Amino acid sequence: MPRPDVTLAIDLDAPLDLGGSLGPLVRGHGDRTIRLARDRVWWATRTPDGVATVGVTMVGPRRIRADAWGPGGERALAMAVAQQQLEQIRSVTFEDATLTAGTTTATVTTGGRPYTVQRVVANETHADGTPKQLKKITIRVTPQSAPNWISTPVELVTLRSTLASGSYLVSQ
């Protein structure tokens, strides 16, 4: 097997069921773009930078190694970094300072590779300007050195709501 173009090791906050987590990506029994095993997943995808083949392996209960081949490999692994950033804030409460509205930019080194990570948290509002108790979280990741990278960052967006009832709650 040829050496991967890009390799990334990611430490996780909790144990991971790799096959169970990526299983929803499978589109039917004959899907040729993904192969799942208990501790290894193979995935082929297209990115704005080109095609990529990604092999993800569990190397411990809280550590994965991702290898990528092809011109889109760097972007595919940057998606993993963005997902890791979202996972790190998943467990914080709605009122936590991490989710204060604003923009933060940091350099994150994962697997010896530096990435610029920008997190934007915005409070969502109703048309009349009243708060929705909903926050929009955007994570943008760009590797600091990648020869095949085009100018746009990887971007993941999610919404986070409070556990308290509010005007977004539908009631009878």
C-alpha positions as CSV (number, residue, x, y, z in Angstrom):
1,M,0.0,0.0,0.0
2,P,1.4,3.4,-0.9
3,R,2.2,5.9,1.9
4,P,-0.6,8.3,2.6
5,D,-0.4,11.9,1.4
6,V,-1.6,13.2,4.8
7,T,-1.8,11.5,8.2
8,L,-3.4,12.9,11.3
9,A,-3.7,11.5,14.9
10,I,-6.6,12.7,17.0
11,D,-7.0,12.3,20.7
12,L,-10.7,11.9,21.8
13,D,-12.4,13.0,24.9
14,A,-14.3,9.7,25.2
15,P,-14.2,6.2,23.8
16,L,-15.6,5.9,20.2
17,D,-17.5,3.3,18.4
18,L,-15.9,4.0,15.0
19,G,-18.2,1.8,12.9
20,G,-21.3,2.9,14.8
21,S,-20.4,6.6,14.4
22,L,-19.7,6.5,10.7
23,G,-22.4,3.9,9.9
24,P,-25.0,6.6,9.0
25,L,-22.7,7.6,6.0
26,V,-23.5,4.2,4.3
27,R,-26.1,4.7,1.6
28,G,-27.4,1.2,1.1
29,H,-25.9,-2.3,1.0
30,G,-24.1,-1.6,-2.3
31,D,-22.5,1.7,-1.3
32,R,-19.0,1.6,-2.8
33,T,-17.8,4.8,-1.2
34,I,-17.5,3.4,2.4
35,R,-16.4,0.2,4.0
36,L,-16.9,-0.3,7.7
37,A,-15.1,-2.7,10.1
38,R,-15.0,-2.6,13.9
39,D,-11.7,-0.7,14.2
40,R,-11.2,0.6,10.6
41,V,-13.2,2.6,8.1
42,W,-12.4,3.3,4.4
43,W,-14.2,6.2,2.8
44,A,-13.9,7.8,-0.6
45,T,-15.3,11.3,-1.2
46,R,-15.1,14.4,-3.4
47,T,-14.0,17.7,-2.0
48,P,-13.5,21.2,-3.7
49,D,-9.8,20.3,-3.8
50,G,-10.3,17.0,-5.6
51,V,-11.0,13.4,-4.7
52,A,-9.9,11.8,-1.4
53,T,-9.6,8.3,0.0
54,V,-9.6,8.3,3.8
55,G,-8.7,5.4,6.1
56,V,-9.6,5.9,9.8
57,T,-8.2,3.5,12.4
58,M,-8.8,3.1,16.1
59,V,-5.3,3.0,17.7
60,G,-6.6,3.1,21.2
61,P,-9.9,3.6,23.0
62,R,-9.5,7.4,22.8
63,R,-7.3,7.8,19.8
64,I,-7.8,7.6,16.0
65,R,-5.4,7.8,13.1
66,A,-6.7,9.1,9.8
67,D,-4.7,8.6,6.6
68,A,-5.7,10.3,3.4
69,W,-4.7,9.9,-0.2
70,G,-5.5,12.2,-3.2
71,P,-5.7,16.0,-3.8
72,G,-8.7,16.3,-1.4
73,G,-7.0,14.5,1.4
74,E,-6.0,17.6,3.4
75,R,-9.5,19.0,3.3
76,A,-11.0,15.6,4.4
77,L,-8.7,15.6,7.4
78,A,-9.5,19.2,8.2
79,M,-13.1,18.2,8.4
80,A,-12.0,15.8,11.2
81,V,-10.4,18.6,13.0
82,A,-13.5,20.7,12.7
83,Q,-15.7,17.9,14.0
84,Q,-13.3,17.4,16.9
85,Q,-13.7,21.1,17.8
86,L,-17.5,20.7,17.8
87,E,-17.3,17.6,19.9
88,Q,-15.2,19.5,22.6
89,I,-18.0,22.0,23.1
90,R,-20.9,19.5,22.9
91,S,-20.7,18.7,26.7
92,V,-20.8,22.3,27.9
93,T,-24.0,23.9,29.2
94,F,-25.8,26.5,27.1
95,E,-24.8,29.2,29.6
96,D,-21.0,28.2,29.6
97,A,-18.6,31.0,28.7
98,T,-17.4,28.8,25.8
99,L,-20.7,29.6,24.1
100,T,-20.6,33.4,24.7
101,A,-21.4,35.2,21.5
102,G,-18.4,36.3,19.6
103,T,-15.5,35.1,17.4
104,T,-12.3,33.4,18.6
105,T,-9.4,32.4,16.4
106,A,-6.7,30.0,17.6
107,T,-3.9,27.8,16.2
108,V,-4.6,24.1,17.0
109,T,-1.9,21.5,16.5
110,T,-3.2,18.0,15.9
111,G,-1.0,15.2,14.9
112,G,1.9,17.6,14.6
113,R,0.0,19.7,11.9
114,P,-1.0,23.3,12.7
115,Y,-4.5,24.5,11.8
116,T,-6.2,27.9,12.1
117,V,-9.5,27.3,13.9
118,Q,-12.1,30.1,14.0
119,R,-15.2,29.6,16.2
120,V,-18.1,32.0,15.7
121,V,-21.0,31.9,18.2
122,A,-24.1,34.0,17.4
123,N,-27.3,34.4,19.5
124,E,-30.3,33.7,17.3
125,T,-33.2,36.1,17.6
126,H,-36.9,36.3,16.5
127,A,-38.0,38.9,13.9
128,D,-38.8,41.3,16.7
129,G,-35.3,41.1,18.1
130,T,-36.2,39.0,21.2
131,P,-33.8,36.1,21.9
132,K,-34.6,32.6,20.8
133,Q,-32.5,30.7,23.4
134,L,-30.7,29.3,20.4
135,K,-27.1,29.8,19.4
136,K,-25.5,29.2,16.0
137,I,-22.0,27.8,16.2
138,T,-19.7,27.9,13.2
139,I,-16.3,26.2,13.1
140,R,-13.9,27.1,10.3
141,V,-10.7,25.2,9.9
142,T,-7.8,25.9,7.5
143,P,-4.4,24.1,7.6
144,Q,-1.5,26.5,7.9
145,S,0.5,24.7,5.3
146,A,-1.1,22.5,2.6
147,P,0.1,22.6,-1.0
148,N,-3.2,21.4,-2.6
149,W,-5.5,23.6,-0.5
150,I,-7.8,26.1,-2.2
151,S,-8.7,29.4,-0.4
152,T,-12.0,28.4,1.4
153,P,-11.9,26.9,4.8
154,V,-13.7,23.8,6.0
155,E,-16.9,25.0,7.7
156,L,-19.2,23.1,10.1
157,V,-22.4,24.8,11.4
158,T,-24.6,23.6,14.2
159,L,-27.4,25.1,16.4
160,R,-27.5,24.7,20.2
161,S,-30.5,25.3,22.3
162,T,-31.1,25.7,26.0
163,L,-32.8,23.0,28.0
164,A,-35.3,25.5,29.3
165,S,-38.6,25.9,27.6
166,G,-39.1,29.0,25.5
167,S,-40.9,30.4,22.6
168,Y,-39.3,27.8,20.2
169,L,-41.3,25.1,22.1
170,V,-44.4,24.0,20.3
171,S,-47.3,23.3,22.7
172,Q,-51.0,22.4,22.4
